[in-house]
Amino acid sequence: MQKHNLNVLIDYDDKGFRPKILMNEPGYRMVLLSLRAGQRIPEHATQGRVTVHAIVGHITLYAGPFPDELYAGEVISIESGRSHSIEAHEDSALLVLSTGGTDSSTEDSDELDVCQLPRSAGHALALKRFDTLAVGESFVFVDDHNPVLLDRELENTHPGQVAWEHIDRGPEKYHIRIRRVSPSRNPCSPVVERAEELVHAIHNT
């Protein structure tokens, strides 16, 4: 069971909308979107039904010949494969639920196996790899022990940007999927933030 306080997680950015992945399980995905007035989510389509719940604000959702207005407290559902886009008319927060579509447990993720490396070298490689990820992308870190120190180091150096998922807890090897769930706040970071990659972070399509 997972619990989230949406009032605390809403976080507006004048430069663009910021998806926050709250749940990511096979056949089910929950993402919080915070949009400033005037920001848009470009047109896209997904495999699987999408439900949009307006928590705060006012948006227009375009998913067919007639646009739909959505205000705080209202919910709309979009069938699988239908193209849609969103425009915020005032500062708005949306909870987006995606069901069906890609099974995240079978997604391709490059492995970084550091079992034969000194701990410091393995951690340095993991940090370097994480800095190359776009929002929604991940890799699988493989080590011969539980890398709790790397978990702390990533959270200290990239606060709020990392999702940590144990795939295999040993005893011989530990496999952990490390995913970027929000962009870096460092303007010099190589993280790509194109619109299509932010859409990928919402639906993982």
N, C-alpha and C positions, 0 to 999 in steps of 0.2 A: 504494500500500500504506500502511495506517495501523497504528500500534502503540500500545497503551495499557497502562499499569500499573494494574490494577484495585485492587491493594492500597493504592496512593497515592490513588486517586480516591474511595474509599469515604468518605463524609462524613455523619455523622448529625446530625439537627437535632430537638430536642425539640418544635418547633412543627409539624412536618409532614414528610412524605417529600419528597425532593429529587431529581427526575429529572435526570440528566446525559446529554445526547445525545452519543454517541461517534461514530456514523456516521449520515448521513442522505442516502441516494442513492435514485434512482428504483427502487421496488420492494424496498428494503431499508433497515431502520432498526435501530440498536443503541442501547439506553439502559441506563444503570446506575441502579438504585434503591437508596437507603439508607433503611431503615425502623427506627425505634426500636420496642422491644417495645410492643405495644398499638396501634400505628398501622395504619391500614387504607387500602387503595386501593378506592374505591367501585365498585359494579357498573357495568360498561360492556361494550360489544361493539365489535369492529373488523372491517373488511373486510381479509381476508388472515390467514394463519396466524400465530399467536403462540407463541413458545417461551420458557419461563421457566427459567432456570438459577440455582439457589440456590448462591451462592458462600459465604455465611456465614449461620449462624443456622437458624431454624425458622419456617416459615409454614404457613398453611392456605390453599389455593386452592379457591374455590367456583366450579364451572363445570358444574353439573348437579345431579342429585338427591343425589349423595354427595360430600362434601368430600374433597380430597386433601391429605395431609400432605407437605410438601417440606422436606428437610433439606439441609445443605451437601453439595454434590457431586451432587445429584439434579437431573434435568431433566424438564420436562413440556411437552407440546405441546397447543395449543388450536386447534381448527379455526375457520375463518373464520366470523364472524357469531355465535359463541356468547358469551352474556353470562357475565362472570366478575368476581370480586372477590378481594382478597387481604387476609389479616390476619396480622400479624407477632406471634409469641409470645415472641420474644426479638430483640435487635438483629440485623438481617438485611440482607444485600446480595444483590440479584438482578440478573442480566443478562437483559434482555428483548430478544428479536429479533422484529421484525415483517417479514413478507414479503408482497408483493402490496399490495393496497389502493391508496391514492392515489399517483399519480406526483408526487413533490415537485418535479420540474422544471417542472411546468405549474401549480403552485399560484398563486393570485392573491396578488400582493404589490404594495402601493402603491409607486409610484416617487417618489423625492425627487430631482428634477433641479436641481442647483446650478451648472450650467455657466455661467450668466450672473451668478453672485454672486461677491463677493470670497471668498477662501479661508476667512477667519475666520468670515464669516457662514454659509457653507455648513456648516462644522464645527459651529457652534452649533446650526443647525437639525437636523443629524443627531443630536447629543447629546440635544436636546429630544425628537425623535421616538423615540429608543431608550428614553427614560425612560417613555414611554407604553405600551410593549409588555408584554404578558403572556408568561409562559413559553411558548415554542414559536412565538410570532408573529415576523414579520419584515417588513422593507421593503427595497426595492432603491434603493441610493444610486447616482446617476448624476453623473459629473464628467468634465471634459475632460482630466484627468491622473490618474495612479495615486495615490490618496489614502493613501499610506503613513503620513503624519502623523496622519490621522484614526484609522487602525488602532491606532497606538500610544496616542493619546489615549483611545480607548475602553477599551483594555486597562488603562491606568493608572487611569482613573476608575471602571471597572466590572470589576475583575479576576475572571476565571473565569465571566463572565456572557455573553460575546459569541462567536458563531460567525461567521466571515468567509469568504464564498464568492465567488470571482471568476466571473462569468457571461460577461463580455466584457472583454478586456484592451486595448481600443482598436483602432487608434491614435487614432481621432477621439473616441470616448467610452469610458469605463470604467463597467461595470455590476457592482455588488457587492451580493449579498444579505447583509444584516446581520440576524442572528437572536439573540433572547434565549434562552439555553439554561439559565439558572438565575436564581432570584429575586434582587432587590437585597437587600443586607444593611443598607440604610438604612431604618429604621422609618418615615421620613417619605416614602418613595418611593410614587408612585401605582400601582406595579405590582400587578396583581390576582393573587391566589393562591387562587382558589376551587378546590374539588376537581375540578370538571369541566375547568378549564383545565390543571390538572396532569396529568389523564388525557390531554388533548389533546397535551400535551408528550411523553408517552410514545409515543403511536401516531400523532400527526399526522392524526387522522381528522376 
